[in-house]
Amino acid sequence: MRFPSRTLLGAALLLTVSGAGCLPGSVPLELPAMTASALAERYAGTRAASGGERQLLAYDRAGDGRAIEVVGDLAAARTVVVFVPGTGFSLDDFDGTSVSPAGAARAIHARAAALSPGEPVAVIGWLGYDAPEMTDWQVITTLPAAKGAMALRRLATALRGKERVSLVCHSYGSVVCGQAAPGLPVDDIVVLGSPGMGAATKAELRTPAQVWAALGAKDDVFRPGVRLGPIGYGADPVTPAFGARVFDGGPGGHNDYLRAGNPALDRIVSIALTGEASCNRGSCQEGARPKALG
């Protein structure tokens, strides 16, 4: 979701009026063992609960709802990608766009299958936290992200033993990934249309993972570049001072990174599969500004 400055200023006013209270946290969703038998049993149970045919690692209808969907064979996969969405998602819009949890998982998995046929890849659409609404004052803070980070860390830990694990984090989801990053057992953290990761530099994330950042040519995501306590998101990850590896986010806007035909999608999949974005003419550099396409 986009972070227009007008909405953020309104949220800041609401924060002043309402005070700095926190909504009650949610207990992270229980995960099964990552074995074929345990996963099959969990999928059968969540299908009965959800009334659908999805491969759901977890499913919770409380509040706005949470769900974690697997696309592909997770037990057999050597490479796993976890997509972390931004603001406003719930069970009602878990699917439907290329940046919704399920839509993103399908887009990444389909492109991975096209670019590397036969490679055992699984993609997880992760709505394991209560993603804040744009009308919630907490959206201008790292508070919901910190709660989500606890659940995301649990999933990443459960995936230990896979050959490669990458996080693809969109919009406010990149704040969640930043809060989860310290010591997280993943190979790559890819942030798309990020307002910030809750840190001033990559070093502050204290992560062993390679950190990548992309910003589309028409993405107008609000990037305040500051953080005061829990308010704000920290530095813009595509600025040279942050220190991420920046790659071209393609010609589109805030919700276009995973659309079919966007070259950014191929770069994201390449990072997940190989640890490299396969960029040409130096468009993937430490701290470089993204090259805008015309």
C-alpha positions as CSV (number, residue, x, y, z in Angstrom):
1,M,0.0,0.0,0.0
2,R,1.1,3.6,-0.7
3,F,2.2,6.0,2.1
4,P,1.0,9.4,1.0
5,S,2.3,12.3,3.1
6,R,-1.3,13.6,3.5
7,T,-2.4,10.4,5.3
8,L,0.7,10.3,7.4
9,L,0.2,13.8,8.6
10,G,-3.3,13.0,9.6
11,A,-2.1,9.9,11.4
12,A,0.5,12.0,13.2
13,L,-2.3,14.3,14.4
14,L,-4.3,11.3,15.5
15,L,-1.3,10.0,17.4
16,T,-1.0,13.3,19.3
17,V,-4.6,13.2,20.3
18,S,-4.8,9.5,21.1
19,G,-1.5,9.1,22.9
20,A,1.1,6.4,22.5
21,G,-0.9,3.3,23.6
22,C,-0.4,-0.1,21.9
23,L,-3.0,-2.5,20.7
24,P,-2.8,-5.9,22.2
25,G,-0.2,-8.1,20.5
26,S,-1.1,-11.4,18.8
27,V,0.5,-14.7,19.6
28,P,2.5,-16.0,16.6
29,L,0.7,-18.6,14.6
30,E,1.7,-22.2,15.4
31,L,3.8,-23.9,12.7
32,P,4.1,-27.6,11.8
33,A,7.4,-29.4,11.3
34,M,8.7,-28.9,7.7
35,T,8.3,-32.6,6.8
36,A,6.1,-34.0,4.1
37,S,3.9,-35.9,6.5
38,A,3.5,-33.0,9.0
39,L,2.8,-30.5,6.2
40,A,0.2,-32.8,4.6
41,E,-1.5,-33.1,7.9
42,R,-1.5,-29.4,8.5
43,Y,-2.8,-28.6,5.0
44,A,-5.7,-31.0,5.5
45,G,-6.5,-29.4,8.8
46,T,-6.5,-25.8,7.5
47,R,-8.5,-26.8,4.5
48,A,-11.2,-28.0,6.8
49,A,-11.0,-24.8,8.8
50,S,-10.9,-22.4,5.8
51,G,-13.2,-24.3,3.5
52,G,-10.7,-23.9,0.6
53,E,-8.1,-26.0,-1.3
54,R,-5.0,-23.9,-0.4
55,Q,-1.8,-25.2,1.2
56,L,-2.1,-23.2,4.4
57,L,0.7,-23.5,7.0
58,A,-1.5,-21.6,9.4
59,Y,-5.0,-20.0,9.5
60,D,-6.6,-17.8,12.0
61,R,-9.9,-16.0,11.5
62,A,-9.7,-13.8,14.7
63,G,-9.9,-10.0,14.0
64,D,-8.9,-9.2,10.5
65,G,-7.5,-12.7,10.1
66,R,-4.1,-14.2,9.5
67,A,-2.9,-16.9,7.1
68,I,0.3,-18.3,5.7
69,E,0.1,-20.0,2.3
70,V,2.6,-22.2,0.5
71,V,2.9,-22.3,-3.3
72,G,5.0,-25.3,-4.3
73,D,6.3,-28.3,-2.5
74,L,7.8,-26.9,0.7
75,A,9.1,-30.3,2.0
76,A,11.1,-30.9,-1.1
77,A,12.1,-27.3,-1.9
78,R,15.8,-26.4,-1.6
79,T,15.0,-22.7,-2.2
80,V,12.2,-20.9,-0.2
81,V,11.0,-17.3,-0.7
82,V,8.8,-15.7,1.9
83,F,6.8,-12.7,0.8
84,V,6.0,-10.1,3.6
85,P,3.1,-7.7,2.6
86,G,2.6,-4.1,3.6
87,T,-0.4,-2.3,5.2
88,G,-4.1,-3.1,5.0
89,F,-4.2,-6.8,4.2
90,S,-6.6,-9.2,5.8
91,L,-8.2,-12.5,5.0
92,D,-10.7,-10.6,2.8
93,D,-8.0,-9.5,0.4
94,F,-5.4,-12.2,0.9
95,D,-5.5,-12.8,-2.8
96,G,-6.3,-10.7,-5.8
97,T,-3.2,-8.5,-6.6
98,S,0.4,-9.1,-7.2
99,V,1.3,-7.6,-3.8
100,S,-1.3,-9.4,-1.8
101,P,0.2,-12.4,0.1
102,A,-1.2,-15.1,-2.1
103,G,-1.0,-13.2,-5.3
104,A,2.7,-12.4,-4.7
105,A,3.5,-16.0,-3.8
106,R,1.9,-17.2,-7.1
107,A,3.7,-14.5,-9.2
108,I,7.1,-15.3,-7.7
109,H,6.6,-19.1,-8.0
110,A,5.4,-18.9,-11.6
111,R,8.4,-16.8,-12.6
112,A,10.8,-19.0,-10.8
113,A,9.4,-22.0,-12.6
114,A,9.7,-20.2,-16.0
115,L,13.3,-19.1,-15.4
116,S,14.6,-22.2,-13.7
117,P,12.4,-25.2,-14.8
118,G,12.7,-28.2,-12.4
119,E,14.3,-26.2,-9.6
120,P,12.5,-27.2,-6.3
121,V,11.2,-23.8,-5.2
122,A,8.5,-23.0,-2.7
123,V,7.1,-19.5,-2.1
124,I,5.3,-18.6,1.1
125,G,2.7,-15.8,1.2
126,W,3.0,-14.6,4.8
127,L,0.2,-12.7,6.5
128,G,1.4,-13.8,9.9
129,Y,0.9,-10.4,11.6
130,D,-1.9,-7.8,12.0
131,A,-1.0,-5.5,9.1
132,P,-1.9,-2.0,10.2
133,E,-4.5,0.0,8.3
134,M,-3.6,3.4,6.8
135,T,-6.2,4.9,9.1
136,D,-4.5,3.5,12.2
137,W,-2.0,5.9,13.9
138,Q,0.4,3.0,14.5
139,V,1.1,2.9,10.8
140,I,3.6,5.7,11.2
141,T,5.5,3.6,13.8
142,T,7.4,0.4,14.0
143,L,5.1,-1.0,16.7
144,P,3.0,-3.3,14.5
145,A,6.2,-4.3,12.7
146,A,7.9,-5.3,15.9
147,K,5.0,-7.6,16.8
148,G,5.1,-9.1,13.3
149,A,8.8,-9.5,13.5
150,M,8.5,-12.0,16.3
151,A,6.2,-14.2,14.2
152,L,8.4,-13.8,11.1
153,R,11.5,-14.9,13.1
154,R,9.6,-18.0,14.1
155,L,9.0,-18.9,10.5
156,A,12.5,-18.2,9.4
157,T,13.8,-20.4,12.2
158,A,11.5,-23.2,11.1
159,L,13.0,-23.1,7.6
160,R,16.5,-23.8,8.8
161,G,18.1,-26.5,6.7
162,K,16.9,-25.2,3.4
163,E,19.6,-24.4,0.9
164,R,18.5,-20.8,0.3
165,V,15.9,-18.7,2.1
166,S,15.0,-15.2,1.0
167,L,12.6,-12.6,2.3
168,V,10.8,-10.3,-0.2
169,C,9.3,-7.4,1.7
170,H,6.9,-4.9,0.2
171,S,6.2,-1.4,1.5
172,Y,5.5,-1.5,5.3
173,G,6.5,-5.2,5.2
174,S,10.0,-4.0,4.8
175,V,9.7,-2.4,8.3
176,V,8.7,-5.8,9.6
177,C,11.7,-7.4,7.9
178,G,14.0,-4.8,9.3
179,Q,12.7,-5.4,12.8
180,A,13.2,-9.2,12.3
181,A,16.6,-8.9,10.7
182,P,19.1,-9.2,13.6
183,G,20.7,-12.6,13.4
184,L,17.9,-13.9,11.2
185,P,18.9,-17.2,9.4
186,V,18.1,-16.1,5.8
187,D,20.4,-15.5,2.9
188,D,18.8,-12.4,1.3
189,I,16.4,-9.6,2.4
190,V,14.8,-7.8,-0.6
191,V,12.8,-4.7,0.1
192,L,10.5,-3.2,-2.5
193,G,9.0,0.3,-2.3
194,S,10.3,0.6,1.2
195,P,9.5,3.6,3.5
196,G,12.5,2.5,5.6
197,M,13.5,-0.6,7.6
198,G,13.6,1.1,11.0
199,A,17.4,1.6,10.8
200,A,19.8,4.3,9.7
201,T,22.1,1.9,7.9
202,K,22.3,-1.7,6.9
203,A,24.9,-2.3,9.6
204,E,22.2,-1.4,12.2
205,L,20.1,-4.3,11.0
206,R,22.8,-6.6,12.4
207,T,21.9,-9.3,9.8
208,P,24.2,-11.8,8.1
209,A,21.9,-11.6,5.1
210,Q,22.6,-9.6,1.9
211,V,20.2,-6.7,1.9
212,W,18.7,-5.5,-1.5
213,A,16.5,-2.5,-2.2
214,A,14.5,-1.4,-5.2
215,L,12.3,1.6,-6.0
216,G,10.2,1.7,-9.1
217,A,10.4,4.7,-11.4
218,K,6.9,5.8,-10.6
219,D,6.8,4.7,-7.0
220,D,5.9,7.7,-4.8
221,V,6.1,5.8,-1.4
222,F,6.6,8.3,1.4
223,R,10.2,8.0,2.7
224,P,10.6,10.4,5.6
225,G,14.2,9.3,6.3
226,V,14.0,9.7,10.0
227,R,13.1,7.8,13.2
228,L,12.3,9.1,16.7
229,G,11.8,6.2,19.0
230,P,9.1,4.1,17.5
231,I,7.9,6.9,15.2
232,G,9.2,6.9,11.6
233,Y,11.0,4.2,9.6
234,G,14.6,5.3,9.5
235,A,16.7,5.9,6.4
236,D,15.6,5.3,2.8
237,P,17.2,1.9,1.9
238,V,18.0,3.0,-1.7
239,T,20.2,5.9,-0.6
240,P,24.0,5.4,-0.8
241,A,24.5,5.9,2.9
242,F,22.2,3.0,3.9
243,G,24.5,0.5,2.2
244,A,22.1,-2.0,0.6
245,R,22.6,-3.4,-2.8
246,V,20.3,-1.4,-5.0
247,F,18.8,-2.8,-8.2
248,D,16.5,-1.3,-10.8
249,G,12.8,-1.5,-9.6
250,G,11.4,-1.2,-13.1
251,P,9.2,1.3,-14.7
252,G,6.1,0.9,-12.5
253,G,4.5,2.3,-9.4
254,H,4.2,1.1,-5.8
255,N,2.2,-2.1,-6.5
256,D,3.9,-3.1,-9.8
257,Y,7.1,-4.9,-8.8
258,L,5.7,-8.4,-9.2
259,R,3.5,-7.8,-12.2
260,A,4.2,-10.0,-15.2
261,G,6.6,-8.2,-17.6
262,N,8.2,-6.0,-15.0
263,P,12.0,-6.7,-15.2
264,A,12.2,-6.2,-11.5
265,L,10.4,-9.6,-11.0
266,D,13.1,-11.4,-12.9
267,R,15.8,-9.7,-10.7
268,I,13.9,-10.7,-7.5
269,V,13.7,-14.3,-8.6
270,S,17.3,-14.3,-9.6
271,I,18.3,-13.1,-6.1
272,A,16.2,-15.8,-4.5
273,L,17.7,-18.5,-6.7
274,T,21.3,-17.5,-6.9
275,G,22.0,-14.6,-4.6
276,E,22.7,-12.3,-7.6
277,A,20.3,-10.0,-9.4
278,S,21.9,-10.5,-12.9
279,C,21.9,-6.7,-13.4
280,N,23.7,-5.2,-16.4
281,R,25.9,-2.2,-16.7
282,G,26.4,-1.7,-13.0
283,S,22.8,-1.3,-12.0
284,C,23.3,-3.5,-8.9
285,Q,25.7,-1.7,-6.7
286,E,26.2,-1.2,-3.0
287,G,24.4,2.0,-2.1
288,A,23.7,3.0,-5.7
289,R,20.6,4.9,-6.6
290,P,18.1,2.9,-8.7
291,K,18.2,3.5,-12.5
292,A,14.8,4.7,-13.6
293,L,13.5,3.2,-16.8
294,G,11.9,5.6,-19.3
